[in-house]
Structures are given as structure tokens and as C-alpha cells.
Amino acid sequence: MSRKPSFANLRGTSPALKQTAAGTPGAGEAIDKTPLSRQGRKQIAGFFSPEMSFAMHMLARRQGRSLQALMTEAFNDVLRKHGESPVGD
């Protein structure tokens, strides 16, 4: 007997799969759990020093803005610096 569970045993345990199996919202349709704020967007990630992370989070906190808003501003500034049009958010 295997000590590790098989992924096959997980079928039917996921809420998304249960809803699909039950016929809601539609049999065979995948349920998109992506939050509305992320739909139609792509993630950009990077690794930075702890000092950079702390500084960016503190600046965001002081300005009452999100880290994502600051990153958008920074990326648009880089685009302008290199002669490209800023994209916005």
C-alpha cells in the first residue's frame, strides 16, 4: 500500500470540480477563479534586496497607494526613459 495519496484520489474533492460535476454553472465548463482585478492582466515578478522591498512597501504605505501602483509608475518611467510610450496601468 502506497503511503502517498494519488492525485487520482483527489478527483471530486475540489469545490470547482464538484460544482462542475453537479451541473452548475454548466457541466464540463471550467470555473474561472481569477479575481476581477487580475482578469486580462499578466503578472510581472522580480527578486529584489530586502532593503528595496522594505523601501517600496514603506513608500506605498506613506502615500496610501498599493505596491502595484508604484510599480506601474516605475515601469512607465522606464518606458519613457527609453523612448517608449507609457502604457498606463
Phi, psi and omega in degrees: 000132181283140180276336181269137177289147178275146176297334178296332179287343182278348179301133178087354179266339179287134178304323180295319180290325178296317180295320180295318181293328181281351178098002176243136357283346178187133181299130178084353179272138176280143179265123180275111180266009180293127177301150181303326182292344181252352182292134180078013181239159177242143179277136172240126183230160177201165178249129183230167179293156176302327180294319178295316179300313181297315181297317181292319178294321179294318178297316178299317180296314181297324182270356180067031180242168177273158176299324179297321178296319178294320179294321177299315178299316180296316180295321177294323176296320178295318179299315178297317181302326183260020173077016179259157177282137176295147185267333184100218182260000000 
